[in-house]
Amino acid sequence: MKYLALPLLLFPLTVLAADAEVTLAIKNNRFIPAELHVQAGKKIKLVVENQDAAAEEFESYELNREKVIAANSRGTLFIGPLAPGRYPFFGDFHQQTARGVVVAE
């Protein structure tokens, strides 16, 4: 009977440890929204949904991340925990239009 209580005690810790999730879209060779606000000090699950008919590469030197997102598909990246600040990112295949920033507050 006491062994059944252990999983119940651990469950709240699992829920509290879950990553925050934010979604970023790529549409018309632009990131939407262009400015993502996230909580500083938290690990973030960033889901990038490419709604365009061409692939795009999410790239950020400041976040130390890059990932090609195929046309009409989704990709997931994990970022953080981040110190408060601004972390620019861009689309490597459309650098003139695909630009954005993660703002950790």
Backbone atoms as SQL, in Angstrom:
CREATE TABLE atoms (id INTEGER PRIMARY KEY, chain TEXT, resi INTEGER, resn TEXT, atom TEXT, x REAL, y REAL, z REAL);
INSERT INTO atoms VALUES
  (1, 'A', 1, 'MET', 'N', 0.818, -1.193, 0.000),
  (2, 'A', 1, 'MET', 'CA', 0.000, 0.000, 0.000),
  (3, 'A', 1, 'MET', 'C', 0.868, 1.266, 0.000),
  (4, 'A', 2, 'LYS', 'N', 1.969, 1.251, 0.779),
  (5, 'A', 2, 'LYS', 'CA', 2.812, 2.446, 0.830),
  (6, 'A', 2, 'LYS', 'C', 3.514, 2.701, -0.499),
  (7, 'A', 3, 'TYR', 'N', 3.674, 1.689, -1.350),
  (8, 'A', 3, 'TYR', 'CA', 4.323, 1.863, -2.652),
  (9, 'A', 3, 'TYR', 'C', 3.419, 2.600, -3.641),
  (10, 'A', 4, 'LEU', 'N', 2.114, 2.556, -3.419),
  (11, 'A', 4, 'LEU', 'CA', 1.189, 3.278, -4.280),
  (12, 'A', 4, 'LEU', 'C', 1.254, 4.780, -4.045),
  (13, 'A', 5, 'ALA', 'N', 1.632, 5.185, -2.857),
  (14, 'A', 5, 'ALA', 'CA', 1.691, 6.608, -2.528),
  (15, 'A', 5, 'ALA', 'C', 2.886, 7.286, -3.193),
  (16, 'A', 6, 'LEU', 'N', 3.954, 6.585, -3.439),
  (17, 'A', 6, 'LEU', 'CA', 5.158, 7.183, -4.024),
  (18, 'A', 6, 'LEU', 'C', 4.896, 7.836, -5.375),
  (19, 'A', 7, 'PRO', 'N', 4.239, 7.165, -6.329),
  (20, 'A', 7, 'PRO', 'CA', 3.957, 7.841, -7.599),
  (21, 'A', 7, 'PRO', 'C', 3.076, 9.076, -7.423),
  (22, 'A', 8, 'LEU', 'N', 2.151, 9.038, -6.477),
  (23, 'A', 8, 'LEU', 'CA', 1.288, 10.193, -6.246),
  (24, 'A', 8, 'LEU', 'C', 2.080, 11.372, -5.696),
  (25, 'A', 9, 'LEU', 'N', 3.077, 11.090, -4.893),
  (26, 'A', 9, 'LEU', 'CA', 3.919, 12.155, -4.351),
  (27, 'A', 9, 'LEU', 'C', 4.801, 12.763, -5.437),
  (28, 'A', 10, 'LEU', 'N', 5.232, 11.979, -6.396),
  (29, 'A', 10, 'LEU', 'CA', 6.108, 12.456, -7.457),
  (30, 'A', 10, 'LEU', 'C', 5.352, 13.169, -8.571),
  (31, 'A', 11, 'PHE', 'N', 4.070, 12.905, -8.712),
  (32, 'A', 11, 'PHE', 'CA', 3.288, 13.493, -9.808),
  (33, 'A', 11, 'PHE', 'C', 3.329, 15.016, -9.826),
  (34, 'A', 12, 'PRO', 'N', 3.107, 15.707, -8.701),
  (35, 'A', 12, 'PRO', 'CA', 3.154, 17.176, -8.760),
  (36, 'A', 12, 'PRO', 'C', 4.517, 17.709, -9.205),
  (37, 'A', 13, 'LEU', 'N', 5.587, 17.045, -8.860),
  (38, 'A', 13, 'LEU', 'CA', 6.913, 17.484, -9.288),
  (39, 'A', 13, 'LEU', 'C', 7.065, 17.360, -10.797),
  (40, 'A', 14, 'THR', 'N', 6.498, 16.328, -11.364),
  (41, 'A', 14, 'THR', 'CA', 6.551, 16.139, -12.811),
  (42, 'A', 14, 'THR', 'C', 5.789, 17.253, -13.518),
  (43, 'A', 15, 'VAL', 'N', 4.637, 17.611, -13.022),
  (44, 'A', 15, 'VAL', 'CA', 3.836, 18.668, -13.626),
  (45, 'A', 15, 'VAL', 'C', 4.577, 19.997, -13.535),
  (46, 'A', 16, 'LEU', 'N', 5.177, 20.299, -12.394),
  (47, 'A', 16, 'LEU', 'CA', 5.895, 21.556, -12.223),
  (48, 'A', 16, 'LEU', 'C', 7.134, 21.637, -13.095),
  (49, 'A', 17, 'ALA', 'N', 7.719, 20.500, -13.442),
  (50, 'A', 17, 'ALA', 'CA', 8.945, 20.488, -14.230),
  (51, 'A', 17, 'ALA', 'C', 8.699, 20.586, -15.726),
  (52, 'A', 18, 'ALA', 'N', 7.434, 20.592, -16.142),
  (53, 'A', 18, 'ALA', 'CA', 7.122, 20.634, -17.570),
  (54, 'A', 18, 'ALA', 'C', 7.653, 21.917, -18.207),
  (55, 'A', 19, 'ASP', 'N', 8.120, 21.801, -19.443),
  (56, 'A', 19, 'ASP', 'CA', 8.637, 22.952, -20.176),
  (57, 'A', 19, 'ASP', 'C', 7.491, 23.844, -20.631),
  (58, 'A', 20, 'ALA', 'N', 7.751, 25.151, -20.633),
  (59, 'A', 20, 'ALA', 'CA', 6.794, 26.082, -21.235),
  (60, 'A', 20, 'ALA', 'C', 6.865, 25.867, -22.741),
  (61, 'A', 21, 'GLU', 'N', 5.733, 25.989, -23.424),
  (62, 'A', 21, 'GLU', 'CA', 5.708, 25.785, -24.872),
  (63, 'A', 21, 'GLU', 'C', 5.210, 27.046, -25.550),
  (64, 'A', 22, 'VAL', 'N', 5.942, 27.483, -26.565),
  (65, 'A', 22, 'VAL', 'CA', 5.520, 28.615, -27.386),
  (66, 'A', 22, 'VAL', 'C', 5.569, 28.191, -28.848),
  (67, 'A', 23, 'THR', 'N', 4.680, 28.768, -29.641),
  (68, 'A', 23, 'THR', 'CA', 4.601, 28.430, -31.060),
  (69, 'A', 23, 'THR', 'C', 4.967, 29.643, -31.894),
  (70, 'A', 24, 'LEU', 'N', 5.736, 29.396, -32.924),
  (71, 'A', 24, 'LEU', 'CA', 6.184, 30.414, -33.864),
  (72, 'A', 24, 'LEU', 'C', 5.811, 29.919, -35.255),
  (73, 'A', 25, 'ALA', 'N', 5.157, 30.760, -36.042),
  (74, 'A', 25, 'ALA', 'CA', 4.768, 30.374, -37.399),
  (75, 'A', 25, 'ALA', 'C', 5.702, 31.024, -38.416),
  (76, 'A', 26, 'ILE', 'N', 5.848, 30.361, -39.549),
  (77, 'A', 26, 'ILE', 'CA', 6.535, 30.931, -40.714),
  (78, 'A', 26, 'ILE', 'C', 5.471, 31.037, -41.802),
  (79, 'A', 27, 'LYS', 'N', 5.219, 32.261, -42.245),
  (80, 'A', 27, 'LYS', 'CA', 4.214, 32.486, -43.279),
  (81, 'A', 27, 'LYS', 'C', 4.684, 33.641, -44.150),
  (82, 'A', 28, 'ASN', 'N', 4.656, 33.433, -45.472),
  (83, 'A', 28, 'ASN', 'CA', 5.128, 34.446, -46.427),
  (84, 'A', 28, 'ASN', 'C', 6.569, 34.865, -46.129),
  (85, 'A', 29, 'ASN', 'N', 7.381, 33.877, -45.789),
  (86, 'A', 29, 'ASN', 'CA', 8.811, 34.082, -45.503),
  (87, 'A', 29, 'ASN', 'C', 9.054, 35.046, -44.345),
  (88, 'A', 30, 'ARG', 'N', 8.137, 35.048, -43.376),
  (89, 'A', 30, 'ARG', 'CA', 8.265, 35.880, -42.176),
  (90, 'A', 30, 'ARG', 'C', 7.917, 35.046, -40.954),
  (91, 'A', 31, 'PHE', 'N', 8.511, 35.407, -39.814),
  (92, 'A', 31, 'PHE', 'CA', 8.156, 34.762, -38.554),
  (93, 'A', 31, 'PHE', 'C', 6.999, 35.531, -37.928),
  (94, 'A', 32, 'ILE', 'N', 6.012, 34.772, -37.431),
  (95, 'A', 32, 'ILE', 'CA', 4.850, 35.363, -36.782),
  (96, 'A', 32, 'ILE', 'C', 4.643, 34.649, -35.442),
  (97, 'A', 33, 'PRO', 'N', 4.702, 35.354, -34.326),
  (98, 'A', 33, 'PRO', 'CA', 5.023, 36.764, -34.196),
  (99, 'A', 33, 'PRO', 'C', 6.525, 36.983, -34.358),
  (100, 'A', 34, 'ALA', 'N', 6.901, 38.183, -34.696),
  (101, 'A', 34, 'ALA', 'CA', 8.320, 38.510, -34.876),
  (102, 'A', 34, 'ALA', 'C', 9.010, 38.714, -33.531),
  (103, 'A', 35, 'GLU', 'N', 8.235, 38.904, -32.473),
  (104, 'A', 35, 'GLU', 'CA', 8.804, 39.070, -31.135),
  (105, 'A', 35, 'GLU', 'C', 8.087, 38.119, -30.183),
  (106, 'A', 36, 'LEU', 'N', 8.858, 37.169, -29.650),
  (107, 'A', 36, 'LEU', 'CA', 8.321, 36.183, -28.709),
  (108, 'A', 36, 'LEU', 'C', 8.749, 36.560, -27.302),
  (109, 'A', 37, 'HIS', 'N', 7.808, 36.663, -26.392),
  (110, 'A', 37, 'HIS', 'CA', 8.131, 36.951, -24.994),
  (111, 'A', 37, 'HIS', 'C', 8.048, 35.656, -24.198),
  (112, 'A', 38, 'VAL', 'N', 9.136, 35.332, -23.482),
  (113, 'A', 38, 'VAL', 'CA', 9.191, 34.123, -22.669),
  (114, 'A', 38, 'VAL', 'C', 9.688, 34.489, -21.276),
  (115, 'A', 39, 'GLN', 'N', 9.470, 33.588, -20.348),
  (116, 'A', 39, 'GLN', 'CA', 9.904, 33.808, -18.983),
  (117, 'A', 39, 'GLN', 'C', 11.384, 33.462, -18.850),
  (118, 'A', 40, 'ALA', 'N', 12.160, 34.389, -18.317),
  (119, 'A', 40, 'ALA', 'CA', 13.584, 34.146, -18.081),
  (120, 'A', 40, 'ALA', 'C', 13.736, 33.026, -17.049),
  (121, 'A', 41, 'GLY', 'N', 14.805, 32.252, -17.200),
  (122, 'A', 41, 'GLY', 'CA', 15.101, 31.202, -16.243),
  (123, 'A', 41, 'GLY', 'C', 14.348, 29.909, -16.451),
  (124, 'A', 42, 'LYS', 'N', 13.533, 29.818, -17.484),
  (125, 'A', 42, 'LYS', 'CA', 12.747, 28.616, -17.772),
  (126, 'A', 42, 'LYS', 'C', 13.195, 27.979, -19.073),
  (127, 'A', 43, 'LYS', 'N', 13.165, 26.655, -19.121),
  (128, 'A', 43, 'LYS', 'CA', 13.412, 25.949, -20.366),
  (129, 'A', 43, 'LYS', 'C', 12.155, 26.073, -21.222),
  (130, 'A', 44, 'ILE', 'N', 12.337, 26.355, -22.508),
  (131, 'A', 44, 'ILE', 'CA', 11.218, 26.609, -23.412),
  (132, 'A', 44, 'ILE', 'C', 11.219, 25.591, -24.554),
  (133, 'A', 45, 'LYS', 'N', 10.059, 25.031, -24.808),
  (134, 'A', 45, 'LYS', 'CA', 9.853, 24.181, -25.988),
  (135, 'A', 45, 'LYS', 'C', 9.300, 25.103, -27.072),
  (136, 'A', 46, 'LEU', 'N', 10.098, 25.325, -28.104),
  (137, 'A', 46, 'LEU', 'CA', 9.716, 26.210, -29.201),
  (138, 'A', 46, 'LEU', 'C', 9.265, 25.355, -30.384),
  (139, 'A', 47, 'VAL', 'N', 7.981, 25.457, -30.722),
  (140, 'A', 47, 'VAL', 'CA', 7.415, 24.727, -31.853),
  (141, 'A', 47, 'VAL', 'C', 7.338, 25.702, -33.022),
  (142, 'A', 48, 'VAL', 'N', 8.026, 25.371, -34.117),
  (143, 'A', 48, 'VAL', 'CA', 8.043, 26.226, -35.301),
  (144, 'A', 48, 'VAL', 'C', 7.194, 25.558, -36.370),
  (145, 'A', 49, 'GLU', 'N', 6.133, 26.243, -36.782),
  (146, 'A', 49, 'GLU', 'CA', 5.201, 25.713, -37.781),
  (147, 'A', 49, 'GLU', 'C', 5.409, 26.452, -39.094),
  (148, 'A', 50, 'ASN', 'N', 5.950, 25.746, -40.080),
  (149, 'A', 50, 'ASN', 'CA', 6.201, 26.347, -41.387),
  (150, 'A', 50, 'ASN', 'C', 4.957, 26.188, -42.252),
  (151, 'A', 51, 'GLN', 'N', 4.281, 27.300, -42.513),
  (152, 'A', 51, 'GLN', 'CA', 3.057, 27.287, -43.326),
  (153, 'A', 51, 'GLN', 'C', 3.348, 27.592, -44.793),
  (154, 'A', 52, 'ASP', 'N', 4.616, 27.803, -45.122),
  (155, 'A', 52, 'ASP', 'CA', 5.001, 28.114, -46.500),
  (156, 'A', 52, 'ASP', 'C', 5.231, 26.845, -47.320),
  (157, 'A', 53, 'ALA', 'N', 5.277, 27.021, -48.638),
  (158, 'A', 53, 'ALA', 'CA', 5.493, 25.910, -49.562),
  (159, 'A', 53, 'ALA', 'C', 6.979, 25.620, -49.769),
  (160, 'A', 54, 'ALA', 'N', 7.841, 26.349, -49.052),
  (161, 'A', 54, 'ALA', 'CA', 9.289, 26.129, -49.146),
  (162, 'A', 54, 'ALA', 'C', 9.873, 25.951, -47.746),
  (163, 'A', 55, 'ALA', 'N', 10.952, 25.226, -47.666),
  (164, 'A', 55, 'ALA', 'CA', 11.624, 25.020, -46.380),
  (165, 'A', 55, 'ALA', 'C', 12.232, 26.336, -45.880),
  (166, 'A', 56, 'GLU', 'N', 12.432, 26.410, -44.581),
  (167, 'A', 56, 'GLU', 'CA', 13.110, 27.540, -43.964),
  (168, 'A', 56, 'GLU', 'C', 13.997, 27.007, -42.845),
  (169, 'A', 57, 'GLU', 'N', 15.107, 27.688, -42.604),
  (170, 'A', 57, 'GLU', 'CA', 15.993, 27.290, -41.517),
  (171, 'A', 57, 'GLU', 'C', 15.919, 28.315, -40.403),
  (172, 'A', 58, 'PHE', 'N', 15.450, 27.888, -39.236),
  (173, 'A', 58, 'PHE', 'CA', 15.480, 28.728, -38.044),
  (174, 'A', 58, 'PHE', 'C', 16.923, 28.761, -37.575),
  (175, 'A', 59, 'GLU', 'N', 17.476, 29.961, -37.409),
  (176, 'A', 59, 'GLU', 'CA', 18.867, 30.060, -36.977),
  (177, 'A', 59, 'GLU', 'C', 19.034, 31.207, -35.991),
  (178, 'A', 60, 'SER', 'N', 19.815, 30.955, -34.946),
  (179, 'A', 60, 'SER', 'CA', 20.130, 31.986, -33.962),
  (180, 'A', 60, 'SER', 'C', 21.502, 31.696, -33.378),
  (181, 'A', 61, 'TYR', 'N', 22.407, 32.646, -33.570),
  (182, 'A', 61, 'TYR', 'CA', 23.737, 32.514, -32.980),
  (183, 'A', 61, 'TYR', 'C', 23.654, 32.684, -31.468),
  (184, 'A', 62, 'GLU', 'N', 22.817, 33.620, -31.019),
  (185, 'A', 62, 'GLU', 'CA', 22.697, 33.910, -29.594),
  (186, 'A', 62, 'GLU', 'C', 22.062, 32.760, -28.816),
  (187, 'A', 63, 'LEU', 'N', 21.139, 32.038, -29.456),
  (188, 'A', 63, 'LEU', 'CA', 20.502, 30.882, -28.818),
  (189, 'A', 63, 'LEU', 'C', 21.261, 29.590, -29.094),
  (190, 'A', 64, 'ASN', 'N', 22.245, 29.666, -29.990),
  (191, 'A', 64, 'ASN', 'CA', 23.031, 28.500, -30.388),
  (192, 'A', 64, 'ASN', 'C', 22.128, 27.384, -30.931),
  (193, 'A', 65, 'ARG', 'N', 21.214, 27.765, -31.827),
  (194, 'A', 65, 'ARG', 'CA', 20.284, 26.806, -32.412),
  (195, 'A', 65, 'ARG', 'C', 20.136, 27.044, -33.903),
  (196, 'A', 66, 'GLU', 'N', 19.972, 25.950, -34.635),
  (197, 'A', 66, 'GLU', 'CA', 19.606, 26.010, -36.046),
  (198, 'A', 66, 'GLU', 'C', 18.873, 24.724, -36.391),
  (199, 'A', 67, 'LYS', 'N', 17.832, 24.887, -37.188),
  (200, 'A', 67, 'LYS', 'CA', 17.046, 23.721, -37.585),
  (201, 'A', 67, 'LYS', 'C', 16.289, 24.043, -38.851),
  (202, 'A', 68, 'VAL', 'N', 16.374, 23.155, -39.823),
  (203, 'A', 68, 'VAL', 'CA', 15.600, 23.293, -41.060),
  (204, 'A', 68, 'VAL', 'C', 14.198, 22.749, -40.795),
  (205, 'A', 69, 'ILE', 'N', 13.210, 23.575, -41.155),
  (206, 'A', 69, 'ILE', 'CA', 11.815, 23.184, -41.024),
  (207, 'A', 69, 'ILE', 'C', 11.275, 23.009, -42.445),
  (208, 'A', 70, 'ALA', 'N', 10.928, 21.784, -42.781),
  (209, 'A', 70, 'ALA', 'CA', 10.430, 21.485, -44.130),
  (210, 'A', 70, 'ALA', 'C', 9.133, 22.254, -44.405),
  (211, 'A', 71, 'ALA', 'N', 8.816, 22.393, -45.679),
  (212, 'A', 71, 'ALA', 'CA', 7.581, 23.063, -46.088),
  (213, 'A', 71, 'ALA', 'C', 6.371, 22.382, -45.466),
  (214, 'A', 72, 'ASN', 'N', 5.405, 23.189, -45.045),
  (215, 'A', 72, 'ASN', 'CA', 4.150, 22.679, -44.489),
  (216, 'A', 72, 'ASN', 'C', 4.366, 21.626, -43.401),
  (217, 'A', 73, 'SER', 'N', 5.271, 21.907, -42.489),
  (218, 'A', 73, 'SER', 'CA', 5.533, 20.962, -41.400),
  (219, 'A', 73, 'SER', 'C', 5.911, 21.727, -40.132),
  (220, 'A', 74, 'ARG', 'N', 6.176, 20.972, -39.083),
  (221, 'A', 74, 'ARG', 'CA', 6.557, 21.541, -37.793),
  (222, 'A', 74, 'ARG', 'C', 7.898, 21.001, -37.355),
  (223, 'A', 75, 'GLY', 'N', 8.593, 21.809, -36.579),
  (224, 'A', 75, 'GLY', 'CA', 9.845, 21.388, -35.968),
  (225, 'A', 75, 'GLY', 'C', 9.866, 21.879, -34.531),
  (226, 'A', 76, 'THR', 'N', 10.606, 21.186, -33.686),
  (227, 'A', 76, 'THR', 'CA', 10.680, 21.553, -32.272),
  (228, 'A', 76, 'THR', 'C', 12.126, 21.796, -31.879),
  (229, 'A', 77, 'LEU', 'N', 12.341, 22.878, -31.151),
  (230, 'A', 77, 'LEU', 'CA', 13.651, 23.206, -30.592),
  (231, 'A', 77, 'LEU', 'C', 13.458, 23.490, -29.110),
  (232, 'A', 78, 'PHE', 'N', 14.456, 23.217, -28.325),
  (233, 'A', 78, 'PHE', 'CA', 14.423, 23.573, -26.910),
  (234, 'A', 78, 'PHE', 'C', 15.445, 24.674, -26.689),
  (235, 'A', 79, 'ILE', 'N', 15.021, 25.737, -26.004),
  (236, 'A', 79, 'ILE', 'CA', 15.904, 26.853, -25.710),
  (237, 'A', 79, 'ILE', 'C', 15.844, 27.143, -24.218),
  (238, 'A', 80, 'GLY', 'N', 16.913, 27.720, -23.722),
  (239, 'A', 80, 'GLY', 'CA', 16.942, 28.127, -22.323),
  (240, 'A', 80, 'GLY', 'C', 17.430, 27.037, -21.409),
  (241, 'A', 81, 'PRO', 'N', 17.370, 27.367, -20.127),
  (242, 'A', 81, 'PRO', 'CA', 16.854, 28.583, -19.531),
  (243, 'A', 81, 'PRO', 'C', 17.687, 29.803, -19.949),
  (244, 'A', 82, 'LEU', 'N', 16.989, 30.921, -20.170),
  (245, 'A', 82, 'LEU', 'CA', 17.633, 32.131, -20.670),
  (246, 'A', 82, 'LEU', 'C', 17.728, 33.196, -19.585),
  (247, 'A', 83, 'ALA', 'N', 18.821, 33.924, -19.591),
  (248, 'A', 83, 'ALA', 'CA', 18.946, 35.113, -18.755),
  (249, 'A', 83, 'ALA', 'C', 18.077, 36.202, -19.377),
  (250, 'A', 84, 'PRO', 'N', 17.616, 37.157, -18.590),
  (251, 'A', 84, 'PRO', 'CA', 16.836, 38.254, -19.182),
  (252, 'A', 84, 'PRO', 'C', 17.624, 38.913, -20.314),
  (253, 'A', 85, 'GLY', 'N', 16.934, 39.181, -21.412),
  (254, 'A', 85, 'GLY', 'CA', 17.595, 39.813, -22.549),
  (255, 'A', 85, 'GLY', 'C', 16.874, 39.536, -23.847),
  (256, 'A', 86, 'ARG', 'N', 17.492, 39.979, -24.937),
  (257, 'A', 86, 'ARG', 'CA', 16.946, 39.825, -26.293),
  (258, 'A', 86, 'ARG', 'C', 17.849, 38.870, -27.074),
  (259, 'A', 87, 'TYR', 'N', 17.240, 37.906, -27.759),
  (260, 'A', 87, 'TYR', 'CA', 17.955, 36.868, -28.491),
  (261, 'A', 87, 'TYR', 'C', 17.435, 36.826, -29.925),
  (262, 'A', 88, 'PRO', 'N', 18.126, 37.483, -30.862),
  (263, 'A', 88, 'PRO', 'CA', 17.649, 37.518, -32.247),
  (264, 'A', 88, 'PRO', 'C', 17.729, 36.150, -32.932),
  (265, 'A', 89, 'PHE', 'N', 16.839, 35.950, -33.898),
  (266, 'A', 89, 'PHE', 'CA', 16.871, 34.765, -34.755),
  (267, 'A', 89, 'PHE', 'C', 16.483, 35.193, -36.162),
  (268, 'A', 90, 'PHE', 'N', 16.768, 34.325, -37.136),
  (269, 'A', 90, 'PHE', 'CA', 16.442, 34.655, -38.521),
  (270, 'A', 90, 'PHE', 'C', 16.218, 33.382, -39.314),
  (271, 'A', 91, 'GLY', 'N', 15.593, 33.539, -40.481),
  (272, 'A', 91, 'GLY', 'CA', 15.428, 32.439, -41.416),
  (273, 'A', 91, 'GLY', 'C', 16.605, 32.477, -42.377),
  (274, 'A', 92, 'ASP', 'N', 17.419, 31.470, -42.356),
  (275, 'A', 92, 'ASP', 'CA', 18.644, 31.467, -43.154),
  (276, 'A', 92, 'ASP', 'C', 18.365, 31.497, -44.653),
  (277, 'A', 93, 'PHE', 'N', 17.215, 30.971, -45.076),
  (278, 'A', 93, 'PHE', 'CA', 16.913, 30.935, -46.503),
  (279, 'A', 93, 'PHE', 'C', 16.240, 32.215, -47.008),
  (280, 'A', 94, 'HIS', 'N', 15.723, 33.035, -46.091),
  (281, 'A', 94, 'HIS', 'CA', 15.066, 34.304, -46.449),
  (282, 'A', 94, 'HIS', 'C', 15.477, 35.370, -45.438),
  (283, 'A', 95, 'GLN', 'N', 16.756, 35.672, -45.407),
  (284, 'A', 95, 'GLN', 'CA', 17.298, 36.541, -44.366),
  (285, 'A', 95, 'GLN', 'C', 16.757, 37.970, -44.417),
  (286, 'A', 96, 'GLN', 'N', 16.329, 38.433, -45.564),
  (287, 'A', 96, 'GLN', 'CA', 15.823, 39.800, -45.677),
  (288, 'A', 96, 'GLN', 'C', 14.474, 39.986, -44.967),
  (289, 'A', 97, 'THR', 'N', 13.641, 38.936, -44.959),
  (290, 'A', 97, 'THR', 'CA', 12.294, 39.079, -44.407),
  (291, 'A', 97, 'THR', 'C', 12.053, 38.263, -43.136),
  (292, 'A', 98, 'ALA', 'N', 12.694, 37.119, -43.016),
  (293, 'A', 98, 'ALA', 'CA', 12.438, 36.222, -41.880),
  (294, 'A', 98, 'ALA', 'C', 13.364, 36.584, -40.723),
  (295, 'A', 99, 'ARG', 'N', 12.886, 37.486, -39.862),
  (296, 'A', 99, 'ARG', 'CA', 13.675, 37.955, -38.728),
  (297, 'A', 99, 'ARG', 'C', 12.781, 38.026, -37.499),
  (298, 'A', 100, 'GLY', 'N', 13.387, 37.794, -36.339),
  (299, 'A', 100, 'GLY', 'CA', 12.628, 37.890, -35.100),
  (300, 'A', 100, 'GLY', 'C', 13.546, 37.938, -33.900),
  (301, 'A', 101, 'VAL', 'N', 12.924, 37.985, -32.735),
  (302, 'A', 101, 'VAL', 'CA', 13.685, 38.053, -31.491),
  (303, 'A', 101, 'VAL', 'C', 12.894, 37.369, -30.375),
  (304, 'A', 102, 'VAL', 'N', 13.606, 36.625, -29.537),
  (305, 'A', 102, 'VAL', 'CA', 13.045, 36.086, -28.304),
  (306, 'A', 102, 'VAL', 'C', 13.419, 37.067, -27.214),
  (307, 'A', 103, 'VAL', 'N', 12.423, 37.508, -26.443),
  (308, 'A', 103, 'VAL', 'CA', 12.655, 38.427, -25.340),
  (309, 'A', 103, 'VAL', 'C', 12.394, 37.662, -24.050),
  (310, 'A', 104, 'ALA', 'N', 13.449, 37.430, -23.269),
  (311, 'A', 104, 'ALA', 'CA', 13.320, 36.740, -21.988),
  (312, 'A', 104, 'ALA', 'C', 13.160, 37.794, -20.897),
  (313, 'A', 105, 'GLU', 'N', 12.055, 37.690, -20.145),
  (314, 'A', 105, 'GLU', 'CA', 11.767, 38.682, -19.109),
  (315, 'A', 105, 'GLU', 'C', 11.540, 38.005, -17.770);
